[in-house]
Amino acid sequence: MPLRVLVVDDSNFFRQRLKEMIEQHPELTVAGVASNGREAVEQARSLKPDLITMDFEMPEMDGITAVRHIMAERPIPILMFSSLTYEGARITLDALSAGATDFMPKDFGEVSRNAQALRDKLHERLLTLGRQSRASASATRAATRLQRPAPEIADPQESPAPASRPAVGKRHYRLLVIGASTGGPVALTDVLVNLPARFPLPIVLVQHMPENFTRAFAERLDRQCQVRVREAKDGDALEPGLALLAPGGKQLMVDGRGSVRILDDQRVTYKPSLDITFGSAAKHYGAKVLGVVLTGMGADGREGARMLKQSGSTIWSQDEASCVIYGMPMAVAKAGLSDKVLSLKDIGPRLAREVG
């Protein structure tokens, strides 16, 4: 059954072009269209689509408010369209915090030309989000059917005592590198807010994002977290309690002098790429790196994680149940590279406890 999409935008031109592009894929169909946030909430309630594409600036009710209403009634994957500006980035981050799943740039030039690259990217995003949502719903239903009441224990004293676990000593790390893609802005926030201001390691963050977005994201994280966060610049020093976010459209590498290099490498698909950052960390920090792979589409980070493991470093990955998209961490786990597979809610506290 095709995935049913609700298209929400106040521009009739954009609605029609999106509708045409979406329906060019046999696994996608447009269930309805809405021209403002209020209509979107009503259509989401009545049509029960599998996915929603959402604009921000609309009459009667803006996109963020609509996202909050929709997610409160029936959580559903929502793909936001955003302008590639600093203000557009700030608004998109607000939408992701409100419950939107992912975002794409809103470029009228590309849409009017019906560029194949844009159409293919739109199809990939919608299909990935929709399939993940359906798979999660099916797993939840199956788990509910299989649930059975726990057997009663007549005498609590007869229940076996839990086996004691030996204490595990802390490893000595020199650098923490965390990477993410789809779902990453919320996941990274959840991790970093748990870290104390005096966190003893330098932190490098790699989030798949376009230019302009990373500066707004770093500023947002800096306001929310106890550790300091800023967008990385070439030559920035790695300092304990400071998180440097790789700038969108560039590559971040660490060097052997305790600083970062920002490069414009056009040969790599992801900019920034976790593979590039992990690889440089493996080269210069050997076994002293803790790498963490969070939610995201694709397999970026797997080969870099392999290099880190070969150098003796440690890799944690997020579990499937807490991921928005179980792509990047799945690639690492399936390759046998994860030392720990953890729920998102546990990663920040474990870092604070075992490293901090």
N, C-alpha and C positions, 0 to 999 in steps of 0.2 A: 504494500500500500504506500503510495507517495506521501512524503512529508508535506503537511499542509501549513502554508505560510500566510500570516497576516502582515500586510505592508502598510506602514503608518508614515505619512509625510504630508505636509500642507501644500507641497508643490505637485500639481497635477502632472507636470512633465516628468518629475522624478518618480512618482508613483507608477506611471505607465511604463517608463523605461525599465524600472526594477521588475515590474510584473512580466514584461516581455523576456527579460534576461533570466528570471527565475524559472519560467515555464519552458525554457529551452532545454532543461534537464528532465529526463523521464522520471526521476525519483522525487521531483519537487512539483508542487502545484500551489497556486495562490488561492487561499480560501476566502479572502476578502481584502478590502482596502479601507483605510480610515484617514481622514484629513486633519484630525487633531487628537489630543490626548484623551479627551472625554469619549470620543467615538472609539478610540482604541480600547479603552477599558470595557465599554459595552460590547464591542465585537469579540474581544478576548473571552468575555463571559458567555456569549451566545454561540460563537463558532467553535470554541475550544480548539484553537489551532495548535500545531506541534511547535511552531516557531513564530517569532515576531521580529520584523525589522522596524526600527524606531528612529525617528528624527528627534531633535531636541527642541528647536524653536518652532512652536506651533501655537495657534490661537486657542483660547478657552482653557487649555491645560497643556503645560509643557511636557516634554518627554520624560524628565526625571520623576515628576509627580505621577505620571501615568505608570511608569515602571513600578513605583512603590505600591500603587493601588493593585496592579496586576499581580505582583509577586505576593501580596498579602492574601489575595483570593485563591490563586492557583499558580504556584511557581512554574515557570516556563522559560526556556532559553530565549533571551532577547539580544539581538545584534543591533548595537547603536551605530548610527552614521554621524560622523563628526568632521568638522573642518580641521585642517592641519595647521592650526594656529595655537598659540599659548593658551588663549581663552577657550578654544575648542577642546584642548587637552584637559583643562581644569574642569570643564563641564562633563567631559567623558568620564573622568575619574569619579566625579560625584554620581554619575549614572551607574558605574560599576559598583560603587559602595551601596547604592540603592537596590542592587540586585541584578542589573544587566550582566550578561555573560561575557560578551566580547564586543569589539568595535571595529569599524572600517572607516577609512577616510571618505568624506563626501566630496567628490570631484565632479562637477557638472560637465566639465570638458570630456572626461573619460566616459561618463555615462552617455553623453550625446553622441560620441563616436562608437558606442557599443563595443569598446575595446575587448578583445578576446581575453587578454590577461585579467582584466577586472572581472569579467563574467566568470572565468574559471575560478578566480579567488573567491568570489561570492558563492559559487556552487560548493566549493570545498568547505568553506566556513559553515554554511547552512547544513550540509550533509553531515559533517562531523558533529556539530552541536545536536542535531536532531537524532542521529543514530545513538550518540552517547546517552541522550535523555531517554530514548525508548529502551535502551539496554538497562539503564538504571531502574526504570519503572518496572520492567519485567523481573529484574532480580529482586526488587522489593516485594512484588506480588508473590513470587515463588517462596521467598523467605517467610512471608506471612502465612502462606498455606502450610509450610513445614513446621511452623512453631508449635511446640507442645508444652504443656505445663510442666514445670520442674517437679520431680518426685519429692513427696514430702518426707522429711526425716523425723522419725518419731522422737528420738532423743538426740538433741544437739550435741551431746557429749560423745555420741557414737560417730559423728561425722569426722572424716580424716582431717588431720591438721595439714595445712598447706606446706609443701616442701620448702625448706629454707633455701635461699639463693645466695651463692657466694657474692661478696661485694666485688664490684669491678673497679679497678683503679682508673683514674683519669689519664687519658693520653695527652701528650704534650703537642699541641698544635701551634703553628705560627700564623695561620691564615684561614679565614672562613670565606668560602665562595658559594653563593646561592644563586640558582638560575631558575627561570620560569617563563612561560608564555601565556596561553589562554587561561584566564582565571588567576594569573599571577599577581596583579595589583592587590587584590584582596588577600591572597595567600601570603604574599610578602609582608603585608601589614600585620596579619595575624601572627607571623613569626617574630617580626622585629619589635612589636610592642611588648613582648615578654622579656626582652634583653635589658639588663641594667645599664645605667649610664657608664659605669666603670667596666663594661665588658672588656676582657683582656686581649681580645684579638682584633686586628684589622679585618674589615668586612668588605667584600666586593659583591655587588649585585648585578646580575645580568637579566634584564627583562626585555623580551621582544617588543619593541615599541618604535614608532617613527620619530623623526626629529621633532623638536618642540615639546613632545609629550614627556620626555624623561626629565626635563628641568622642572615642569609642573609636578610630576610625580615625586621627585626628590624633595621638593619644598613641602609637599603634603606630608610625606613620611617624617621629615624633620620636625614638623609641628606635632605629630602624633606620638613619636617615639622618644624614649629616654636617650638612646644612642643618637649621635649626630649623623645626619644623612645629607649628602649633596651630590649633584651631578659631577662626575669625574671630569677633570681637565688634564691634558697631557703634562706629566711631571708631578702630579699630586702625590704626596707622600702617603704611604699606608700607615695608619695610626690606630692604636687600640681604641675601641669605642667609636670609631668613625666608619660609616658605611659609604662607599663610593659607588654610585650607580652608573653603569656604562651608558654613554650618551647614544640616543637613537641615531641610526644611520652610520655608526662607526663601530670599530672593534676595540676592545679593551684588553691589553696584555699587561701582566705584571713582570717586572724585571728583577734582576738580582741585587739591585741597590735599594730595595724597599720603596719603590714608587711604581706608578702606572704609566703605560704608554697608550695614547689614543691614536688609532690608525684608520685611514680611509682605504679599506680593502674591498675592491669591487668583485673579487673572485668568489666570495662566500655568499651563499643565499641569505642567511640570517645576519642581520646587522643591527644590534650586536649578536654574536654567536657564543653560546656557552662552551662549545668545543674549543674555540680559540682561547678563551680565558682559562679554562681548565688545563689546556695543553701548556700554556705558558707557566701556570702555577706548578704543574708537574715538573717542568724543566728547572725552575729556580728554587722551589721549596721542597722538592722530594717527598719524603714521607710525612711532612709536617702540615699537610692541608686537610681540612674537613670540607668536603664538597656536598652540597645539598641540592637535589633536583626536585622541583615542585611541579605542579600541574602545568600542562601545556600540550599543544598539538605538535606532532612530528617526533623526531628522534634526536634533536639537537642536544648535545651533552653526553651522548652515549660514548662516542669515540674519545672525547676528552676525559670522561670518567675512566675509560680503559687505560689511558695514559697515567692518570693519577693512581689507579690501583697497581699498575706495573711499578710505579715508583714507591709504593708502600703506603699511600695515603688512604683515607677513610671516606666512604660514600654513604650518605643517607638518601633515601627517596621517599616521596609521599605515597601513601597507599591509594588504591583505586577508589575506595568508598568515599574518600574526602576530596577527590580531584574533580574539577570541572571537566577537564579532558584528560583522560589517562593515556597520554601519548609519550611524552618525554620520560617520566618516571617509569613507565612500563618498559620502554626500550632499555633503560638501565637495569631494571630488575630482571628482565628476561635474559639479558646477557650475563647474568650472574655477577653483577658488579656492585650490588647494594649490600652493605654491611648491616644496615637496619632499614626496614620498611615501616614507616610510622604514619599515623593519622596526623592531619594538619594541626589539630588542637594540641598534640603532644610535642611537636617539633620545637617550638619556641621555649617551653618550659624545660625540655631536655637539654637544649643548648645552654640555657641559663644555669642549669644544675650541673651538667657534666663538663662544661667548658668554662662557664663564668664563675 
